[in-house]
């Protein structure tokens, strides 16, 4: 994400995270973040799965923002 923030976007970095998470059967906020950052069509489906059975989904509020705003929040100037 830091490389993305400084203008050196490499989709392959996010895709590697997605691949590793899928391989290990992990559906967590990091997996969702990678899906979100590449605009993957599976994001909403996977987010729904993540939300099932959870009482607190405040960690998903970050996805109400645009990608650029998320990057600026995590990596300000």
N, C-alpha and C positions, 0 to 999 in steps of 0.2 A: 504494500500500500504506500509505503514511503516513496518508492520509485515512481509510482503512479502520481503521487502528489507533486513531485519535482519534474514531471513531464516525461518520464521515461516509462510509459505504460507498456507492460508486457502481459497480454492476456494469458500467456502460458503459465505465468506464476499463479494466477488465480485458478486456472484449469488444473494445475497440479494439486492444489489444496482440495478442490472438488473431487478429483480422482481418488486421493488418499482417504478422504472422509467417506466416500461411497464404498471403497474397498473395505474399510474398517466398520462400516455400518453405523457411522456417527452422524447424527443430525443435530448439530448445535449451532450456536449463533455465529461461530466462525465459518461454518459451512454455508450458512445463509448469507453471510457477508460476501463470501467469494462468489456465490451465485448472483447476488445483487450487483456486485461490481462489474461483472461481465454482461449483465442484462440477460441472464439465462432464463429461458422460458419455464424452467422447472421451479423458479423461485417461489411463486405464489403457492404452488402445490406443496412444496417442501416446508414452507412457512406454516401452512395449515396443519401439516403433520406435527411439526414442532410444537404448535400451540395446543394440541389435543392433550387433555389431562393435566394442563397446567393452570394454576390459579393466577399466577402473576406473569404477564407478558410485557412488562414495562421495558425489558431489554430490546423489544422489537420496535420501540418508538423511533429509534435511529433511522429506520427504513422509511419514515415519513419525509425524509430529506432527500435532496438530490445527491448523486454520487460526489460531485465537486464539493458540496457543503460538508459532507461526511469527512472527506479527506482534509478539508481545512480545519474541521473540529479536532480531528485526531492529530494533525500535524500543522499547527499554526505557524505563521512566519516567524 
